[in-house]
Each structure stands twice: as C-alpha cells, then as structure tokens.
Amino acid sequence: MKLRFGICGLGFAGSVLMAPDLKEHPDIDLVAACDPNTDVRERFGHDYRIPTFPNLTDMLSSTNLDGVYIASPHQHHCEQVLEAAEKGLHIIIEKPLAIHMEDAQKMAVAVSRANVHLVVGPSRGNDPAIRRMRELVLSGDVGKVAMVNCWNFTDFLYRPRRPEELDTSLGGGIVYNQLPHQIDCIKTITGQAIAAVRATVGALDPERPTEGHCTAFLTLSGGAAATMVYSGYDHFDSDEFQFWLNEGGLPKQAAHGNARRLLSTHQGSEAELRVQRYGYGGPISKFLASSQADRKQSHFGTLIVTCEKADLRPSKDGVLIYGHEGVREIPAERTSNNRMGDTTIQELVDAVRGKHAALRDAVWGKETLQVCHAILESSRTGRQIEL
C-alpha cells in the first residue's frame, strides 16, 4: 500500500521542490497540505486536487495520514515534529532539524518513543553522486580517505527573504540553511563523525545582518580532514566550475549580480517578491516544471575528495575518478526524474518498509546541527571546538 502523505508548509521547498516528487513517487499518495497563506493554499489545492488546511493541527485531525513532510520555517520544526510523532506519523523534515540543541534532542526522543521514522532532507548528502562516492570510499576501492574540500559561491543572501531568514537567532543566514548541505556531504562520503571545528563566519552587508560567508576546517573521527567554504553574496558564481549547471542540474546562463538587481528595483515588500518569484505558481516554479528533460545531476558547488588511490569529483552524470592511470567516469544511480527530493522520499519509504534504517535520521540531524553551533562558537571565540 502507498503511504498517505501531507505537506506542512507551501513555500518554495514544500510546493515547488518536493510536492512534484511526492506526487510522482510510486509509493506515495499526496492527499493533503497546509499553509497559513490562503492564496497559495487554495491555488495549490486546486492544482493538486487535494484538501488544504490553514495549519498542521487541522490537517492531522481531518485527514488520515501515514506521513508528513514538514517544510515550515525552522522555528516551528520542533512543535510540529512532536505533534506528528504523537499521531504516529512518519516524517520528512527540511534541514536544519531544529535551531536549538535542546529542541533537536526532544525531537529525537519523540520519534524514538513513537516508533516512527524521520528523515532530514532533502539534503545534498543524499545526491546520487555523493552516495556513489560513499560507496567507493567505504568499499576501500580508492583507499583511505584523507580529505574532502567543498566550495560554493551563490546568490543565497540576496534571494527574497522573510525577516527571520536574516536573523541568525531565528535560524537565518547560511549557517543553518546552507552549511548543513556541505556538512552532510562530508559525513556521508567519509562515514566519519566530525570531531572538531575551527571556523570563521561573517556578515559583510549591514542591510542583510546575518552570516553570508564561512571558512571552516573540520577534523573527522577517522583521521580525515575537510574544508568548507561558502559565500552567498551574489558575486562570484561557482556554477562556473560546474559546467554552468545550477544546483538542480539545469542549464543556466552567467548572471552575476541578478539577485541584487532584482531586490534593488522591486517596488513592493521583499516578502511579496519572495512569493512572486519563488512561491507556488511563480516563474521559478514554472521553469523547474518545464525543464525536466534538460536536467543533469544536481550538485552543491565544487567538491573534491582525496583518497590514497584517487581523487573523486562529481560530474554531470556521475563521478570522475582521477587515479594513477588517468581519469575515468562512472555513472551515479539516477532516479526516474532525477529531482533532489526523490532520494529523500525513497530513504524514508525504505525505512518504513524495513529494507534498511534511514541514514539521515533525527540523530544525524542533531549531529549536523551541533556542527553548525560549533561553527558559530568557533568564530565567536577564535578557538577550535571539540565535539
């Protein structure tokens, strides 16, 4: 039987990125959704032909569900996971798992007590190329992993934002929203926990008063090391290094500074612009829906893994292996639609069906959040933080 799923939160992640994957997945029935925005809620319900509700409580009390995808603002994650777990529902939750460590612990305890499965995602740590790299490293075929290096330069900070998305204390900025992707990639590929963090983060634009850049050095439990570099200032675009494919694997044109220009010329509020551009039915939504045939492998900037016998790097369709005898490419296992949410949904389905435990469970999400906190603390104190 299919799992009956509802969506909580119809912003960009819920309605644009994940809803099509939930609708198309062979083991899922998308049967309900909730969001406080009446216009978005009604439009989504009409197009998907499902009932919609103003909040999670109403959706859970009125609909027979097996699972829920929680894509609400970060500050609501804890209360909504606790509510869903109490109802016995399996959960996919947007990263980060929570903002505060005590909330993450409550969530981990709640899903364990309720005997339900939780997967944190979608995360770039679940991309096909990252999973293929994990297989290569854990098999020993490329020898011992020594280091992982991640770089990503984007326009993240200048995409239209709600006020809390520019407030670090409420989960805003790159540390909670973007760095978890890099952290998850590092943990997935190496199979090692992060043991220590030395980092610097900063905010270069007083009108966007949250962290927009980070440089971090991570020591891993098995002896490997990793570096993370992220910049969200809409200057250099690291997709230039990724064959001019965007994060979702779609072709793009160089457009340096476009996000800044859009903000500076818009006459209404930034919240309105966010809904117009990134909300359900907006131009970004329509572009993604119409571009599936051109989709290559998704990515999160440039990533290079150094092992004893080879360096590894994602390609358009798989993994490039730079070994002793030259370079070769191996394919990564692709999903039917090659969208970012499909592998996350499958991870939950497999856990529910008893095929294997979810890797990116509540404990995984709590550990990723701990690294985010360590990055902020290290930058604030100037010290290495041991985990």
C-alpha positions as CSV (number, residue, x, y, z in Angstrom):
1,M,0.0,0.0,0.0
2,K,1.1,3.5,-0.7
3,L,1.9,5.9,2.2
4,R,-0.6,8.7,2.5
5,F,1.3,12.0,2.9
6,G,0.6,15.6,3.7
7,I,2.8,18.7,3.3
8,C,3.1,21.2,6.1
9,G,4.3,24.5,4.5
10,L,3.8,25.5,0.9
11,G,6.8,27.8,0.5
12,F,9.5,27.1,-2.2
13,A,10.7,23.8,-0.6
14,G,7.3,22.4,0.1
15,S,5.3,23.4,-3.0
16,V,8.0,23.8,-5.7
17,L,10.8,21.4,-4.9
18,M,9.1,18.5,-3.0
19,A,5.5,18.4,-4.0
20,P,6.1,17.1,-7.6
21,D,8.3,14.4,-6.2
22,L,5.8,13.3,-3.6
23,K,3.0,13.3,-6.2
24,E,5.0,11.2,-8.7
25,H,6.6,8.7,-6.3
26,P,5.2,5.2,-6.8
27,D,4.9,4.5,-3.0
28,I,3.3,7.9,-2.0
29,D,-0.2,9.3,-2.2
30,L,-0.1,13.1,-1.7
31,V,-3.5,13.7,-0.1
32,A,-3.4,17.0,1.9
33,A,-1.4,20.1,2.5
34,C,-1.5,23.0,5.0
35,D,-0.2,26.6,5.0
36,P,-1.3,29.9,6.6
37,N,-1.2,31.7,3.2
38,T,-4.7,31.5,1.9
39,D,-3.9,32.3,-1.8
40,V,-1.1,29.8,-2.0
41,R,-3.1,27.2,-0.2
42,E,-6.1,27.4,-2.4
43,R,-4.1,27.6,-5.6
44,F,-2.1,24.5,-4.6
45,G,-5.2,22.6,-3.5
46,H,-6.9,23.3,-6.8
47,D,-4.0,22.2,-8.9
48,Y,-3.2,19.1,-6.9
49,R,-6.9,18.3,-6.3
50,I,-6.4,17.7,-2.6
51,P,-7.9,19.4,0.5
52,T,-5.8,22.1,2.2
53,F,-5.8,23.5,5.7
54,P,-4.5,26.6,7.5
55,N,-2.4,24.7,10.0
56,L,-0.9,21.3,10.8
57,T,-3.4,20.6,13.6
58,D,-6.4,20.9,11.3
59,M,-4.8,18.8,8.7
60,L,-3.9,16.0,11.1
61,S,-7.4,16.0,12.7
62,S,-9.2,16.0,9.3
63,T,-7.1,13.6,7.2
64,N,-6.0,10.0,7.5
65,L,-2.2,10.2,7.0
66,D,0.8,7.9,7.3
67,G,3.4,10.6,7.0
68,V,4.0,14.3,6.7
69,Y,6.7,16.5,5.1
70,I,7.4,19.5,7.3
71,A,8.7,22.4,5.3
72,S,7.7,25.2,7.6
73,P,10.0,28.0,9.0
74,H,12.7,26.5,11.2
75,Q,11.3,27.9,14.5
76,H,8.2,25.7,14.1
77,H,10.0,22.4,13.4
78,C,10.1,21.1,17.0
79,E,6.5,21.6,17.9
80,Q,5.3,20.2,14.6
81,V,7.5,17.1,14.8
82,L,6.3,16.4,18.3
83,E,2.7,16.8,17.1
84,A,3.2,14.5,14.1
85,A,5.1,11.9,16.1
86,E,2.3,11.8,18.8
87,K,-0.1,11.0,15.9
88,G,2.2,8.1,14.9
89,L,3.2,9.7,11.6
90,H,6.5,9.2,9.7
91,I,8.3,12.4,9.0
92,I,10.4,14.1,6.4
93,I,11.7,17.4,7.7
94,E,13.5,20.2,6.0
95,K,17.0,20.9,7.3
96,P,18.0,22.0,9.8
97,L,16.3,19.6,12.1
98,A,15.9,22.5,14.6
99,I,17.7,25.7,15.7
100,H,18.3,24.8,19.3
101,M,20.1,21.6,20.5
102,E,17.5,21.0,23.3
103,D,14.8,21.0,20.7
104,A,16.7,18.6,18.5
105,Q,17.0,16.3,21.5
106,K,13.3,16.5,22.2
107,M,12.6,15.6,18.6
108,A,15.0,12.6,18.6
109,V,13.4,11.3,21.8
110,A,9.8,11.8,20.5
111,V,10.3,9.9,17.2
112,S,12.1,7.1,19.1
113,R,9.3,6.7,21.7
114,A,6.6,6.8,19.0
115,N,8.5,4.2,16.9
116,V,8.2,6.3,13.8
117,H,10.8,7.1,11.2
118,L,12.2,10.6,10.5
119,V,14.5,11.7,7.6
120,V,16.1,15.1,7.5
121,G,16.1,16.4,3.9
122,P,16.2,16.9,1.1
123,S,19.9,17.2,1.6
124,R,22.8,17.3,-0.9
125,G,24.3,14.5,1.2
126,N,21.7,12.3,-0.5
127,D,22.5,13.2,-4.1
128,P,23.4,10.3,-6.3
129,A,27.0,11.3,-6.8
130,I,27.5,11.7,-3.1
131,R,26.1,8.3,-2.4
132,R,28.3,6.8,-5.2
133,M,31.4,8.5,-3.6
134,R,30.4,7.0,-0.3
135,E,30.2,3.5,-1.8
136,L,33.7,4.0,-3.4
137,V,35.2,5.2,-0.1
138,L,33.6,2.6,2.2
139,S,34.4,-0.2,-0.2
140,G,38.1,0.6,0.0
141,D,38.4,0.6,-3.8
142,V,40.1,4.1,-3.7
143,G,42.0,3.5,-0.5
144,K,41.8,5.5,2.7
145,V,40.0,8.9,2.5
146,A,42.3,11.8,3.5
147,M,40.4,15.0,2.9
148,V,37.2,16.5,1.5
149,N,37.1,20.0,0.1
150,C,33.8,21.9,-0.6
151,W,33.4,25.3,-2.1
152,N,30.2,27.1,-3.1
153,F,29.6,30.7,-4.2
154,T,26.0,31.7,-4.7
155,D,23.4,34.5,-4.5
156,F,21.8,33.0,-1.4
157,L,21.8,36.1,0.8
158,Y,20.1,38.2,-1.9
159,R,17.2,35.9,-2.7
160,P,14.0,37.5,-1.3
161,R,13.8,36.7,2.4
162,R,11.3,36.8,5.3
163,P,12.6,38.9,8.2
164,E,13.5,35.8,10.3
165,E,15.7,34.5,7.4
166,L,18.0,37.4,8.0
167,D,18.2,36.8,11.8
168,T,20.6,34.2,12.9
169,S,18.9,33.7,16.3
170,L,15.8,32.6,14.3
171,G,17.7,30.2,12.0
172,G,18.6,32.7,9.3
173,G,21.7,33.0,7.3
174,I,24.0,30.4,5.6
175,V,25.0,28.6,8.8
176,Y,21.6,26.9,9.3
177,N,20.4,27.0,5.7
178,Q,23.3,26.2,3.5
179,L,26.2,24.7,5.5
180,P,24.2,21.6,6.5
181,H,24.4,20.5,2.9
182,Q,28.2,20.6,3.0
183,I,28.3,19.0,6.4
184,D,26.0,16.2,5.3
185,C,28.1,15.6,2.2
186,I,31.3,15.3,4.3
187,K,29.7,12.9,6.8
188,T,28.0,10.8,4.1
189,I,31.1,10.4,1.9
190,T,33.6,9.6,4.7
191,G,31.4,7.6,7.0
192,Q,33.1,9.5,9.8
193,A,31.7,11.8,12.5
194,I,33.0,15.4,12.8
195,A,35.3,15.6,15.9
196,A,36.5,19.2,15.9
197,V,35.7,22.5,14.2
198,R,37.7,25.6,13.6
199,A,35.8,28.3,11.6
200,T,35.3,31.9,10.8
201,V,31.9,33.3,9.7
202,G,30.9,36.8,9.0
203,A,28.3,39.3,7.6
204,L,29.6,41.8,5.0
205,D,26.3,43.6,4.4
206,P,24.7,45.5,7.3
207,E,21.4,45.5,5.4
208,R,21.4,41.7,5.4
209,P,22.5,41.3,9.0
210,T,23.3,37.6,9.1
211,E,26.2,35.3,8.2
212,G,26.8,35.3,4.5
213,H,30.2,33.7,4.3
214,C,32.1,30.9,6.1
215,T,35.5,29.2,6.0
216,A,35.8,26.1,8.2
217,F,38.3,23.4,8.9
218,L,36.9,20.1,10.2
219,T,38.7,17.2,11.8
220,L,37.0,13.9,11.4
221,S,36.8,10.9,13.8
222,G,38.7,8.6,11.5
223,G,41.6,10.9,10.8
224,A,40.4,12.6,7.7
225,A,40.0,16.4,7.4
226,A,37.6,18.6,5.5
227,T,37.3,22.2,4.5
228,M,34.1,24.1,3.8
229,V,33.9,27.5,2.0
230,Y,30.6,29.2,1.4
231,S,29.8,32.7,0.1
232,G,26.3,33.9,-0.6
233,Y,26.9,37.5,-1.8
234,D,25.9,37.2,-5.4
235,H,29.3,38.0,-6.7
236,F,31.3,35.0,-8.0
237,D,29.2,32.0,-9.0
238,S,30.8,28.6,-8.5
239,D,28.4,27.1,-11.0
240,E,31.1,28.4,-13.5
241,F,33.1,25.4,-12.2
242,Q,30.1,23.0,-12.5
243,F,29.7,23.1,-16.3
244,W,27.2,26.0,-15.9
245,L,24.6,23.7,-14.4
246,N,22.6,25.1,-11.5
247,E,22.2,23.3,-8.2
248,G,19.3,21.3,-9.5
249,G,21.2,20.1,-12.6
250,L,19.6,22.5,-15.1
251,P,21.5,24.7,-17.6
252,K,21.9,28.3,-16.6
253,Q,23.4,31.5,-18.1
254,A,26.0,33.5,-16.3
255,A,24.1,36.2,-14.4
256,H,26.3,37.8,-11.8
257,G,24.5,40.2,-9.6
258,N,21.0,39.5,-10.9
259,A,19.6,38.8,-7.4
260,R,20.9,42.1,-6.1
261,R,19.5,44.0,-9.0
262,L,16.1,42.4,-8.6
263,L,15.9,43.4,-4.9
264,S,17.0,47.0,-5.7
265,T,14.5,47.5,-8.4
266,H,11.5,45.9,-6.8
267,Q,8.8,48.4,-5.6
268,G,6.9,46.2,-3.1
269,S,7.9,44.4,0.0
270,E,10.6,41.7,0.0
271,A,8.1,39.2,1.3
272,E,5.8,39.9,-1.7
273,L,8.8,39.5,-4.1
274,R,9.6,36.1,-2.5
275,V,6.1,34.8,-3.1
276,Q,6.0,36.2,-6.6
277,R,9.4,34.8,-7.7
278,Y,9.8,31.6,-5.6
279,G,6.3,30.8,-4.5
280,Y,4.0,28.2,-6.0
281,G,3.0,29.2,-9.5
282,G,5.8,31.8,-9.8
283,P,8.4,31.9,-12.6
284,I,10.9,29.7,-10.8
285,S,8.2,27.1,-10.2
286,K,7.2,27.1,-13.9
287,F,10.8,26.9,-15.1
288,L,11.5,23.9,-12.9
289,A,8.3,22.2,-14.0
290,S,9.1,22.7,-17.7
291,S,12.8,21.8,-17.7
292,Q,12.9,18.1,-16.7
293,A,14.2,16.8,-20.0
294,D,17.4,19.0,-19.7
295,R,18.1,18.0,-16.1
296,K,21.6,16.7,-15.3
297,Q,22.9,15.6,-11.9
298,S,22.3,18.0,-9.0
299,H,25.2,19.4,-7.1
300,F,26.2,21.8,-4.3
301,G,29.2,23.6,-5.7
302,T,32.6,22.2,-6.2
303,L,33.6,19.1,-4.2
304,I,36.8,17.1,-4.4
305,V,37.6,14.1,-2.3
306,T,41.2,13.0,-1.9
307,C,41.9,9.3,-1.2
308,E,45.0,7.1,-1.2
309,K,44.5,5.9,-4.8
310,A,42.4,8.6,-6.4
311,D,40.7,12.0,-6.3
312,L,36.9,12.0,-6.7
313,R,34.7,14.7,-8.1
314,P,31.0,14.8,-9.2
315,S,30.5,15.1,-13.0
316,K,27.4,16.0,-15.0
317,D,26.1,12.4,-14.8
318,G,28.2,10.5,-12.2
319,V,31.6,10.6,-10.6
320,L,35.0,11.4,-12.1
321,I,37.8,9.2,-10.7
322,Y,41.3,10.7,-11.1
323,G,43.5,7.7,-10.5
324,H,47.1,6.5,-11.0
325,E,46.4,5.7,-14.7
326,G,44.3,8.7,-15.6
327,V,40.7,9.8,-15.3
328,R,37.6,7.8,-15.8
329,E,33.9,8.4,-15.2
330,I,31.5,6.1,-13.5
331,P,27.7,6.7,-13.5
332,A,25.7,7.5,-10.4
333,E,22.5,5.7,-9.9
334,R,19.8,8.1,-11.1
335,T,16.2,8.3,-10.0
336,S,13.4,8.3,-12.6
337,N,13.0,12.1,-12.6
338,N,16.5,13.0,-11.2
339,R,15.0,15.5,-8.8
340,M,16.5,16.3,-5.4
341,G,13.6,15.1,-3.3
342,D,13.2,11.6,-4.8
343,T,16.1,10.0,-3.0
344,T,15.0,11.5,0.3
345,I,11.5,10.1,-0.1
346,Q,12.9,6.7,-1.0
347,E,15.1,6.8,2.1
348,L,12.0,7.2,4.3
349,V,10.0,4.6,2.3
350,D,12.8,2.0,2.6
351,A,13.0,2.6,6.4
352,V,9.2,2.3,6.8
353,R,9.2,-0.9,4.7
354,G,12.0,-2.3,6.8
355,K,14.5,-2.5,3.9
356,H,17.2,-0.6,5.9
357,A,17.4,2.1,8.5
358,A,17.5,5.8,7.5
359,L,20.9,7.3,7.5
360,R,19.8,10.9,7.8
361,D,17.6,10.3,10.9
362,A,16.9,12.5,13.9
363,V,20.3,11.7,15.5
364,W,22.0,12.5,12.2
365,G,20.2,15.8,12.1
366,K,21.1,16.6,15.7
367,E,24.8,15.9,14.9
368,T,24.7,18.2,11.9
369,L,23.1,21.0,14.0
370,Q,25.8,20.5,16.6
371,V,28.4,21.2,13.9
372,C,26.5,24.4,12.9
373,H,26.6,25.6,16.5
374,A,30.3,24.7,16.8
375,I,31.0,26.8,13.6
376,L,29.3,29.8,15.2
377,E,31.0,29.3,18.6
378,S,34.5,28.9,17.0
379,S,34.0,32.1,15.0
380,R,32.9,33.9,18.1
381,T,35.6,32.7,20.4
382,G,38.5,32.2,18.0
383,R,39.0,28.7,19.3
384,Q,38.8,25.2,17.9
385,I,35.6,23.5,19.2
386,E,35.8,19.8,20.2
387,L,32.7,17.8,19.6
